[in-house]
Amino acid sequence: MENLTNIGVIKELFERHGFSFSKTLGQNFLVNPAVCPKIAELGNARKGFGVIEIGTGVGVLTHELAKRADKVTAIEIDERLIPILRETLAEHNNVRIINEDVMNVDLNALIKEDFGGLEVAVCANLPYYITSPIIMMLLESRLPITSVTVMVQKEAAQRLCAELGTREVGAVSVCVRYFSEPEILFNVSRGSFMPPPNVDSCVIRLNVRKEIPWEVTDEKKFFKVVRGAFSQRRKTMANSLSSALSLDKSYVTSVLEECGLSPSVRPEQLKMEDFIAVSERIVLI
């Protein structure tokens, strides 16, 4: 179905199906016709690829993905959108729609079932309130995927793609960079959505690493240390870690010094190798 970015067409569709926007689900649907083709092109929707889409709206991006990729599996949590999607995507025989919360889907099993022999990419227009949990679930699950291309709040994009050692960095920046090579693709203004959100958005792509280039003995401990380091943003590494991990500050200070780090260093000043060195040396209670 064409013209899915036409506000008149969307309103008529909603009226016919008795649909109204859900604030709880953070629904803002794209109505800028230039955005979704660009996401599909940059998100690896092409021959030889299967695409998992998370959050379909009325199927604007799904339509563009299906035109380019061999197969699309679209996961949509809102059951009210399912009859709408059956109508808007009727022309595509390479789309499967799953009415489910993506956090409850066994994505490894889905990939085996739906995309045998294909490379796999993920594309999504994520609600702002659940951006980080979904991205971290996709990366930590170590799915056999090539990339994750998502539209997120502009501020979140800057944090997710921040270079380590810069002011914008946070725990999620370290975790994202551990599993992938992130890049900012392009900005999307708030006027591109219906209803318009209060902030501008940004499309980013996380190019998933085939192999992790760092040696970490205990990944669970590593991520605990990273999250602990950023638990009190304005504090030093020594203060944050001792508080978050319930460790004596003098002990944390000695570990930092063993790693060649000043006790007054702040977590946003550290490189990946520094976080790894600290996690390798520190002993948790």
Order of alpha helices (4+ residues) and beta strands (2+ residues): alpha-beta-alpha-beta-alpha-beta-alpha-beta-alpha-beta-alpha-beta-alpha-alpha-beta-beta-beta-alpha-alpha-alpha-alpha
